[in-house]
Amino acid sequence: MTETKETADVNYENNDKKNESDSIADNIANILSKSVENAIEQYRKIREGNDKVLTEKEIAEIDKECEIIRNREIITKDLQHERVEIISKDDRVLIGPITLTRFEKARIMGARALQLSLGAPVFIKIPKNATTSLEIAMEELKQRVIPIVIKRTLPNQDYQNIPLNKFQ
């Protein structure tokens, strides 16, 4: 193939892609405008009612509200939310209750009891009445000496890391 023929083929391909993307954009614009007009039509039906006779002032108000709806910005692409760590300036608990939940307590005690049973060092003086690693873990939790951080997450994936000693 000659160089000019290859260049022409590339130009045709680029033009086809442009035409295709333009037609897609036009289709989306048509769908959105139809959607807006349907919404305005439904809004008018609701506001006007079935048996109600409207004054000119009420009709003008409805027309004004419909124009506001027509001129609203339409969001066509939902942007992905970036996860953010929520940091408190004064070390307060901002997500959830200010005390540990029963689920967090159970998770901490279970994890710490497992660590102790596998030979991890104890952070407190072992009480005389403690016979199991779970009882030692409970006492460590009560004294807030376990170096564990609780991660609380919001539905939008924002989170706060809270050290155990910040809870009441």
C-alpha positions as CSV (number, residue, x, y, z in Angstrom):
1,M,0.0,0.0,0.0
2,T,1.2,3.5,-0.7
3,E,1.8,6.0,2.0
4,T,-1.0,8.3,0.9
5,K,-3.5,5.4,0.8
6,E,-2.6,4.4,4.4
7,T,-2.9,8.1,5.5
8,A,-6.3,8.2,3.9
9,D,-7.4,5.0,5.6
10,V,-6.4,6.4,9.0
11,N,-8.3,9.6,8.3
12,Y,-11.4,7.7,7.4
13,E,-11.2,5.6,10.6
14,N,-10.8,8.8,12.7
15,N,-13.8,10.4,11.0
16,D,-15.8,7.2,11.6
17,K,-14.9,7.3,15.2
18,K,-15.8,11.0,15.5
19,N,-19.1,10.4,13.8
20,E,-19.9,7.5,16.0
21,S,-19.1,9.4,19.2
22,D,-21.1,12.4,18.0
23,S,-24.2,10.2,17.2
24,I,-23.9,8.6,20.7
25,A,-23.7,12.0,22.3
26,D,-26.8,13.1,20.3
27,N,-28.7,10.0,21.3
28,I,-27.9,10.7,25.0
29,A,-28.9,14.3,24.7
30,N,-32.2,13.3,23.1
31,I,-32.9,10.7,25.8
32,L,-32.2,13.2,28.5
33,S,-34.4,16.0,27.0
34,K,-37.2,13.5,26.6
35,S,-36.7,12.4,30.2
36,V,-36.8,16.0,31.4
37,E,-40.0,16.8,29.4
38,N,-41.7,13.7,30.8
39,A,-40.7,14.8,34.3
40,I,-42.1,18.2,33.7
41,E,-45.3,16.8,32.3
42,Q,-45.8,14.6,35.3
43,Y,-45.0,17.5,37.6
44,R,-47.7,19.6,35.9
45,K,-50.3,16.9,36.3
46,I,-49.5,16.6,40.0
47,R,-49.6,20.4,40.6
48,E,-52.7,21.1,38.5
49,G,-54.7,18.2,39.9
50,N,-57.8,16.7,38.3
51,D,-60.8,18.8,39.2
52,K,-59.0,21.9,40.4
53,V,-59.5,25.2,38.5
54,L,-56.3,27.3,38.7
55,T,-55.9,31.0,38.7
56,E,-53.5,32.8,36.4
57,K,-51.1,33.4,39.2
58,E,-51.0,29.7,40.1
59,I,-50.4,28.8,36.4
60,A,-47.6,31.3,36.2
61,E,-46.0,29.8,39.3
62,I,-46.2,26.3,37.9
63,D,-44.7,27.5,34.6
64,K,-41.9,29.2,36.5
65,E,-41.2,26.0,38.5
66,C,-41.2,23.9,35.3
67,E,-38.7,26.3,33.8
68,I,-36.4,25.8,36.8
69,I,-36.7,22.1,36.4
70,R,-35.9,22.4,32.7
71,N,-32.7,24.5,33.4
72,R,-31.3,22.2,36.1
73,E,-27.9,20.6,35.5
74,I,-28.2,16.9,34.6
75,I,-25.5,14.7,36.0
76,T,-24.7,12.1,33.4
77,K,-21.6,10.5,35.0
78,D,-21.4,9.5,38.7
79,L,-17.8,10.1,39.9
80,Q,-16.1,7.6,42.1
81,H,-15.8,8.6,45.7
82,E,-12.3,8.6,47.1
83,R,-11.9,7.0,50.5
84,V,-10.9,9.5,53.1
85,E,-9.6,9.0,56.6
86,I,-11.5,11.1,59.1
87,I,-9.1,12.6,61.6
88,S,-10.2,14.4,64.8
89,K,-8.1,17.3,66.0
90,D,-8.8,16.6,69.6
91,D,-8.7,12.7,69.4
92,R,-12.5,12.3,69.7
93,V,-14.5,9.4,68.3
94,L,-16.4,10.8,65.4
95,I,-17.9,7.7,63.8
96,G,-20.2,5.6,65.9
97,P,-20.7,5.5,69.7
98,I,-18.0,6.8,72.0
99,T,-17.9,3.4,73.7
100,L,-16.8,0.1,72.2
101,T,-19.7,-1.9,70.7
102,R,-20.3,-5.5,71.9
103,F,-19.0,-6.7,68.5
104,E,-15.8,-4.7,68.8
105,K,-15.3,-6.0,72.4
106,A,-15.8,-9.6,71.2
107,R,-13.5,-9.3,68.3
108,I,-10.7,-7.7,70.4
109,M,-11.0,-10.2,73.2
110,G,-11.1,-13.1,70.8
111,A,-8.0,-11.9,68.9
112,R,-6.1,-11.1,72.0
113,A,-7.0,-14.4,73.7
114,L,-5.7,-16.2,70.6
115,Q,-2.4,-14.2,70.7
116,L,-2.0,-15.0,74.4
117,S,-2.7,-18.7,73.8
118,L,0.0,-18.7,71.1
119,G,2.6,-17.2,73.5
120,A,2.3,-13.4,73.1
121,P,3.6,-11.4,76.1
122,V,1.0,-10.2,78.6
123,F,0.6,-6.4,79.1
124,I,-0.7,-6.6,82.7
125,K,0.1,-8.4,85.9
126,I,-1.8,-11.6,85.7
127,P,-4.7,-11.7,88.2
128,K,-4.8,-14.6,90.6
129,N,-8.3,-15.6,89.6
130,A,-7.5,-15.6,85.8
131,T,-7.2,-19.2,84.6
132,T,-7.6,-18.8,80.8
133,S,-6.2,-16.6,78.1
134,L,-9.7,-15.1,77.6
135,E,-9.9,-13.9,81.2
136,I,-6.5,-12.3,80.8
137,A,-7.7,-10.6,77.6
138,M,-10.8,-9.3,79.3
139,E,-8.6,-7.8,82.1
140,E,-6.3,-6.2,79.5
141,L,-9.3,-4.8,77.7
142,K,-10.7,-3.4,80.9
143,Q,-7.4,-1.6,81.6
144,R,-7.2,-0.5,78.0
145,V,-3.6,-1.6,77.5
146,I,-4.0,-3.6,74.4
147,P,-2.3,-1.9,71.4
148,I,-5.1,-2.3,69.0
149,V,-6.7,0.3,66.7
150,I,-10.4,0.1,65.8
151,K,-11.3,1.0,62.2
152,R,-14.9,2.3,61.9
153,T,-16.1,2.7,58.3
154,L,-19.0,4.8,56.9
155,P,-21.2,3.5,54.1
156,N,-19.3,5.8,51.6
157,Q,-16.1,4.0,52.7
158,D,-14.7,7.0,54.7
159,Y,-13.2,5.7,57.9
160,Q,-11.7,6.6,61.2
161,N,-8.9,4.7,63.0
162,I,-9.4,4.9,66.7
163,P,-6.9,3.7,69.3
164,L,-8.4,1.6,72.1
165,N,-7.4,4.2,74.8
166,K,-9.7,6.9,73.2
167,F,-12.9,5.0,74.0
168,Q,-14.7,5.6,77.3
